[in-house]
Structure formats: C-alpha cells, structure tokens
Amino acid sequence: MQPEQAVDPEAPLSAVFVCEIFSLTAPMLAAWVEKGHRIAAIVVPGPLPGKQSSFSTWRRRRRRRPVLRRYLGHRHPPLIEFGPPYDWAKLGHRLAALKADLLICFGFRGLIPQTVLRLFPKGGVNLHPALLPHYRGPHPIHRLVIDGNHEIHGGVTLHKMTAAFDQGDILAQVALSPEDWHSAATVLAATARAMARLVADAAAEHCRGRLTGMPQPSGEYVWAQLGRNPLIVGGESSSAHVARLCRIVGPSVAVNVLVNGKPVRLAQPILRPRPVTGKASMHRWGVVAFDCADGRVVHLTYNRLTRLLMRLQRKLVSVGRRRPALPIRKFGSED
C-alpha cells in the first residue's frame, strides 16, 4: 500500500480510470487532461471467456479508437482490458506500478476490492448518475424516469468508494435540469457534462485535501434495479410520461402497451393527444393507438426503422457542444 503523502497544490495529479470509452465518458477524460493532470491508464471491459478473438470484441476495440483520438489526440494513455474471471491480484500488480494518486470509476458492475483501492494514496471515487443517497444501484436513470422522479433526484454524484455499493461519503453533486430530460440523447449529453465537471474540479480538490466529503444519511432509499417483468403502460400513465419513457428508456428497455392482451413495443409518439375514447388499444400499419390517463395517443411501433431514427436523433445531439457551466454542490469544502 502506498502511504498517503502531502500533495503539492500546483503539482499535476495522476489517475487511473475504470470505464468504457464512449461519448459519455470521453469528455471527463478530456476534462482531466485539460486541467493539466495525467491519465496513468484506463481499465476497460475485457472480453468474456472464449471471446478474445470474436467479432464483437474486435468491434468494441475498434470503436474506442476514434473516440480516443477525438478527445485525447493520438497520444492516448495505455488501455488495460479487464474481464471475467477477474484476476484482481494481477490487475493490482499492474496498477501498483503506475503510482497514480487516485482511481476514478464509472459503470463498473462489481465491487472493487479494498486491496486495490488501497494502492492509491487518495483511494477511489465513483461517479453515480443520480443524486445519492437516492437511487443507488445499477439502473438509476431508467428507474428515475419510470418512477417520475427524474427532476427531483436526477443528476450525478461523485463519492468515495467503499466496501458497499454507492454508500461512500459524497464529495460533490451536479443536478440535471428539467430540460435535460427530453430524450436519451439530451440525458447522455447532460450527464457527460456533469461527469466532466465533477472529475475536473471536485476530484482534484479531493486529492489536494480541500474536499473531505459528507457521510450519506441513513434511511430507506429506492434501490435502482430493473425487474424482469415487462414494462407496461396504459390508462394509468399520462401521455407525457409515456412519451418520455419511450424517448429515454425505450432505446434500451422495451416500453409496451397491451393490445388484445399481448405486449406491443412502443417507439415515439406521432400525434398530439386527443380526448380519451374508452376504446381498446389498436395496432395496425406500424402504429398503436391507445388511451392514456389524459388522452388517446398514437405511437409508432418499435422496429428496425424506428430504431434507426432514434439512433439518428441521438447523433444529432453534440456532447462536446459548449454550454453554460453546470452548478456544482460540494461537501466538506474549505470554502
């Protein structure tokens, strides 16, 4: 274990990132480097057993290259592939040799052992896409939208990593605005900006002893995990809620309405709500008409064409576009 040492306030910091490399995480990597700090390595998901030479593994590796070039240039940091069965001792040996100050994690599905976190003088911090202590767990964004609490508890939290999921001291938070919850693309863009702000400012202040954090309050909070039952909407849901579900949750989780007792997957709405008719749901010619709590709506059904349209909409939102700085709330700050 490396002993904790006093850090020169002006000295650049070194961090190991644990994350996949794509449009959500790349801005925070760039923000860390733009502040004058160094990325010692990026630990990325490795192939599953028996898939080392598969097409899916090749495609994942290939997709990382243009993202790294766009955000970090041609001299990007080394990548360490790490997949099941997880050999933490071997990974720890490689990380110890890097002598980094901090480990920064996003999206890793398991618990990182304390033996690995102790390799870093400042430990490890994690980025969680909700305002903790609310909505701990693996699917916070989906559950926030499903529960209708996205405007209350939606945002990103930077917290210390401990031996439990999402329960470490909170260092800083950035709340998303109501406008950020229009679609999956706008949520991704806002979340990327929030993560970049937290990593560039709060993570560095934590390393320099200016941000100590606040323990999470005790109590019962929603565990954000999707169940196995299909997501069904209908007369109990408002038309706006159903449309938001289709735009944000729909690309990755099926949003269904029952037609003759069978689920039909929905895509985006195509008409404004009309008065409630009391009639049964109807499905034909690639559209579904059904009653919501506040009106009768018409949605496209989810298929190959609508999936392509949704992907196009996501690409039209530029994550890197300059926008006003996001307000950040810090805990345990000297200021």
N, C-alpha and C positions, 0 to 999 in steps of 0.2 A: 504494500500500500504506500502511495506517495504521501508524504507529510504535507499538511496544509501550510502554505507559506504566504507571507505578505506580498501582495501584488502591486507593482508599480502602477499608479493611476494612469500613466501615459503609455505603458507597455502594451503592445498588441497581445491579444488573447488567442489561444488555440483551442479548438473544439472538435470533437468527433460527433458527426450527425448520424442518427439512426433513422432512416426514412427511405421511401421510394422516391425516385426522381421524376417529377412531372410538373405540370403547370401550377399545382397547388403548393408544392414545397420549394420549387426553384427560386421564387422571389425571396424567401427567407435566407437561402444560401447566399444569394447575391447581396442581400442587405448586410449580412455578417461580414462579407469580404469588403463591401464598400465602406464599412466603418474602420477598415484597416486591420481587421482580425484575420486569422488564418484557419482554414479547414484542414485539419490533420488527415482526415479520411471520412468517407461516407460509407456506412454499413447499409447495404441494400438487400432486399429479399433475394435469397438464393433459390436455385431450382429444387423441386421436390425430388425425392429419391427416384432414380431411374429416368429422370427428365433432363439430365445435364446436356444432352445433345438434341433435345426436341425442338420443333419449330417454335413453340410458344416461348421457350427460354431464349432462343435466338432473337425473336421479335421483341421481347422485353428488353434485352440488352441493346438492341438497335434503337429502340425508341428513346433510350436515355441520352444517346449521343447528341442529337440536335438541341435538346433542352439544355444540356451542359454547355454546349458551345454558345447558345444564345445568352445565357445568364452569367456564365463564368469564363467565357472565352475558350481558347484552345488549351490553356494550361490549367486543366481542372484537377482536383485532388484525386488521390487513389480511391478506388472503389473496392470494398470488401464484401463479397457475396456471403450471405449467412442464411442458411436454410435448415430445415429438419433433416435428420435428427440433430438438434442443436448441441454443438460441442462448445460449451461456454469456457472451458479451460483453454482450448486452443484459441478462441477469439480473445480471451483475456490476455493471453501471452502476446498477441499481435497488438492489442490496444495499449498495453503497458509500455511497449517500445516506442509509442508515438509521443508519450509525455505531454499529453494535452491537459488543459486546465479543466475542461467541462465536457460532459456528454449531453447532447441535445436530441430529444427523441420526439418523433411524431408517427403515430399509426402502427407501432409495433404491437402485435396482438397478444404477446405474452408478457410476463413479468421479467424484467432484467434483474438477475441476482445481485444481491448486495456486494458480493465479492467483486463483481465487475464495476459497480458504481464506486466502490472504494478505490479503484485505480485512478480516479480523477480527484485532484485536490478540492474542487468545488462540487463534487458529486455529479448527479444527473438531474436534468429538468425535463419536463414533458409538456407538450402543447396539446390541450384538450379542447375540442370545438364546442364548448358550452361554458356557461358561467357557473363554475363549481361553487358550492357543493352540489348544485342541481345537475341532474342528468349525467352522472358518472356512468361509464360503461362503453361498449363498443360502437353503438349506433346513435349518438346524441342528436345529430342533425335530423335524421329521419323521425326519431321519437318526438323531438321538439315540434316538428311540423304536424305530425299525426295528432299530437295532444293539443295543438293550438297554442303552445307556449313559446313559440319562436321569438316573439317580440319582447318577452319577459326575461327569458333565460338564454337567449341566443347570443353567442359571442365566442371568444377564445380565451382560455386561461393558461397562463404559464405557472407551473407549480413544481415543487421539488418532488423527486421520485423517491418512493419508499417501498416497503415490502408488501404494500397493498395497492390495488388499482385505484388511481385517481384520488388518493386521500392525503397527499403530501401538502405541506404549507403552500398557500397561494402567494405567489410573488407579484403578479400583475394580471390585469384583465383588460380586454377590449370588447366592448359591446357592439353588436351589429345594429344598424339602423333598420327601421321598417322597410325602407326602400330596397335594402339588400336581399329581401326575401321574395323577390319576384319570380325567380327561376333558379334551376340548378346552376346555371352559368353565373348569375349575379351572386349567389351564395358562395360559390367557389372563389370568385374574384375578391369578394369582401373578406373571406376567411384567409386567403393568401396574403392580403394586405395587412390584416391584423397579426398574423403569424410573423411576418417580416418586421413589423414594428416592435413586437414583443421580443424577438430574438436580438434585434439590433440594439435596443435600448435597455430593456429590463434584464435580459440575460447577462449583458456586460456589467450592469450595475450590481447584480448579484455577485458576480465574480470579484468585483472590487470592493465588496463589503458595504456597499451603500444601500442594499436592499435585502432585508432579512426575512421578509415574508410574514404571513399570518396563518396560524393554525385554522383548519377548516372547522366550522361549528359542528357539534354533534347533532344527531337527529335522523329522522327517516326521510330519505330522498328517493326520487324515481331512479331506478336502475335502467339505463337506456339500452335495451336489447330488444330486437325484433323477435316476435314469436313465430312459430311455424304455421299458425293459422293464416289463411289468405286475408288480405286487406280488402274489406268490402265497404263500399259507400252506398248512400241512397237517401231515403227521405229524411233521415235524422241529421244529415250534414247540410251545411249551407253551400250554395253554388260556388262562392269564393273559396271556401275551404277545399272543396273537391278539385277546383282548378289549380289551387296551389299544390295540393298533393300530386297532381299529375305533372306539374312543371318541375317540382323539386325532388319528390320521392320516386315518381314514375319511371325515370330513366333506369333506375337500378332495382326497384321493388315494384311488383305488379300492383296497380290500383284497379280494383274490379267493381263492376256493378252486376247484380244478378238479373239475368234475362231468362225467363222460364225456368228459374231455379238453377241455372248454370252461370258461373262467373265469366264475364267478358272483360278483357283488359282494356283500360281506357288510355287515350292519349289526350292532347289538348282540346279545349272547347272551341267550337267554330261559330257559335251564335250566342247572342246575349240571352240571359234567362228570360223566359216567358212565364205567364201565370201558371201555377200548379194546376194540373189537369185531373189528377187522381187516376190516370190511366196507367196501365202496366208499362214496364220498360220495353223498348222496341229496338231491335238490332237488324239492320239491313244496309247493303251497299257501303259497307265500311264505316258506318256511323251508328251511334247509340243515342237514343232519346230516353230520358228518364226524369222523374221528379226528384228534386232536392227539397230541403225544408222551405226555401224561399222562392222556388220557381222550377219550371221544367227546362232542362238544358240539353244541348246536343254536343256530343264529343265525338271525335274521331276514334276509331278503334286502334289499338297498338299493333302495328305490323312493321314490315321491313321499311316501307316508305316513310311512315311517321317517325320511325326510329332514326332514319337518316335526316329528316327535318329537324328533329330535336338535337342531333349532333351538330348540324349546321348552325343552329341558334347558339349553342354553347361556344362555337368557334368565333362567332361574331363579337363576343364579349372579350375585350383585351384585358388580361390580368395585369399587364405591365403599364396600362394607361395611367397617367398621373392624375391623382385626385387629391382632395384636401386631406391633411393628416388626420388619422383616426385618434380620438381621445383615448388616453390610456390611464387606467387607475392602478396605482402602485400601492403595495402593502409593506409596511416596515421600512419605509424610506426615511432617509435622514432629512429630507427637505420638509 
